[in-house]
Amino acid sequence: MTATTVSVLTARALLLDMDGTLVNSDAVVERCWRRWAERQGLDGDEVMKVVHGRQGYASMAVLLPDRPMAQNHADNARMLAEETADMDGVVAVPGAEAFLASLAGLPHALVTSADVGLSTARMAAAGLGLPDVRITAESVGASKPDPEGFLKGAAELGIAPEDCVVFEDSGAGITAGRSAGMRVVGVGPRAGVHQPDVLVRDLRQVRVEDAGGGLIRLHVG
């Protein structure tokens, strides 16, 4: 579907990625990962094709497959500290504040590859409130594109996976949502090439209604 197609979806819960979906942190991600790429002697453009949506150690494992995983985890810890200290250019995705406000009282959760510190800092920098239910890097043993995070989010909310709709921007996240048996709304230009169920330019193209009986109605597009 294209961004000009209006679709109506029903769900019992919404599972929301953060970076690229609610928060535009591309400027920080570019700065930190291009510096990392230079230190490793890797092409920055190729690195940027991999890192969106995944936890840092998982991106490193793809980019440096022969490197010990313990080294990736240590490097990831340094990267998280670097990213958490840099909020320059972090802003809300257009429509994110109103979108989150429209979810008040409705089942929803944040499902992010960031850890608690980074997700808290970025949401605050973007002027967005944190959902009550949050699945972060500390919550899972496997990074997106593994579906564990989305399945845990659904379980925390007490909703069957097939009754959840995921909002995602990255290929890894869209794959994770689909692997969890969920429908996926793609947000922004990165999402389009990964063929989500529905694609929107940003969250201004999403309208949420409480349909009653535990159902959420989404007008998307």
N, C-alpha and C positions, 0 to 999 in steps of 0.2 A: 504494500500500500504506500501511497505517497503522503507527504505532509499536508496536502490539500484535501485528502479524503477524511470525511467525518465518520467516525465509527462509534458505536455505543457498546460498551463492555459492562458486564456485571461481575462482581467479585464479592468475596466476604472479607478479604484483607488485601492491603497493598504493601509491597516490600520495596523499599527505596534504596537504591545505591546513593552514594554521596558525590564523589568527585565526578564532574562532568554531567551529573544528573540534577543535583540540588545546588552544588557549589562549583563555580568555575575556578579551578586551581591550576589551570594549564601553565600559567607563567612560572609558578614555583616548580612544578613537575619538570618543565623543560630545563630550567636552570640547574636543578639538582641532578637530574639524570644525564644531562649533557656533560656536566663536570665529571660524573662517575664514568661515563663512556670514555672521556679523554684520559682519565687515569688508567683505564683498562686497555687503551689502544683500540677502542671500538669506534665504528662509525656512528655518530650521534643520531643521524636520521634513521638508521636501522634499529637502534636501541629504542627510539620513540615509537616505532611500530609495534613494539612488544609490551611496553610497560603499563599501558593504561588498563586498569581493572584488576590487575594482579597484585598480590603482596610482593614487596620488593625481592625477597629471597627467591620467590618463584620466577620472577622475571630474570633474575641473575642466573638461575638454573637453566633457563632456556638459552640465554645469551652466552653463558660459559659452561657448557654441559660437562666438561671434564673437571671443573673445580669442586673441591669438597663442599658438601652442603653446610658443614659447620662454618666454613668461611663465608658462605652466602648469608647465613643467619647473623654472623657478627657484622658483616658489611651492612646488612639490612637495618640493624640496630643503629648504626651510625647514620644511615640515610634517614631513618625516621626522626632522629634528633635534629638533623639538619633541616628537614622539611618542617618540623614543628616550630623551629625558630624563625622560619621565613614565611610571613603572611602577606608579603608585598604583592599586591595584585589579586589577592583572593577576594572574589565577589560572589554574590548569589547569581544563579542562573535566572534569567528573566522569568518572572511568574512564580518563583519558588516560595516566596514568603506567603503569597495568597493561597497557593496550593497547599502548603502545610497547614495554614489556618483553616482551610476547608475540611481538613481531616480530623479536626478536634472531635473527640468522642467516637471516632470510627477506628476499627482495628488496623494498625499500620506499624511498621518497624523499619528502622534503618539497618541496612545490611551492607557494610563497607569493608574494604580490604585494609583501611587505615586502622591503627590501634586507637585506644581510648584517648590518649593525649592528643594525637593528630586530629582525630575526628572532632573532638571537643573544641580545639583551637580553630579549626577551619570553619566549623558551623558558626562559632562566635564571630570570627572575622567577617563572615558573610552576613551577619545580622540575623541568623536563623536559629530558632529554638530546636533543641534536640528532642526527637520522639522519645516516649517513655521506654519503649522496647528497642534495644540496640544490640546488634550482632556485629562485633568488631574482630580485628585480627586475633585478639586473645581468646575469642569464643570458639575458634575452629582449629582443626588440625590440618586442613587442606585449603589452599587458596582457590579462588575462582581461576579457571573455569569449572572446578569441582563444585557440585551443587550444595555442599554441606551447609554453607552459610544461609542460603535461602530456605533449605529444609529446616534448619534450626529456628529461623525467624518464624516460619509457619507454625512450628511446634510450640514456640513460646506464646504465640497468639491463640493457640488451640484451634487452628484452621487447617483443613486438608489442603495439601499442595495444589490440587487441581482447582481450588476455589480462590487461589491467590493470583494477583497480577503484579508483575515485576516492572519497575521503571529502571532502565539501564542505558548507558551510553557506549559501553565498550564491547568488543567482540568476546572477551573473556566472560564478562558479566551476562551478556545475552546467551551465550552457550550454557552458563551455569543455571540461568533461569529455566531454559528449555529442558536441560537435563533433570531439573527438579520437577518437571511435569507442569510447569506454570506458563501462562501466557505472558508475553513481554511487550511492553511499550518502549520503543527506542526513542531516546531523547538526543537531539543534536546531530551534527553531520557525521560523527564517527559511527553512529549506530546504523546509518542507512545501508552501508555496504554489507552489514551482517544480517539483513533481512529479518528484522523483528516483526511481530504480528501487526503492529501499528507503529508508524513513525511520526513524531512531532518535531518541529523546529526547536521549541522550548516549552516550558510549562505553562505559558500563557494560552497554549492550545489544548489545555486539559480543564474540564469542568467536572466537579465531583458533586454527586447528590446522594443523600441518605435515602435509599429506596424503601426502607422499612423491612422488617422481617430478617434483619441481619445482612441485608444486601446493600452493596455500594454500586451505584450506577456511574459510569464514567463516560463523558462525552469527549472524545479524543479526536483532534484534528482541526 
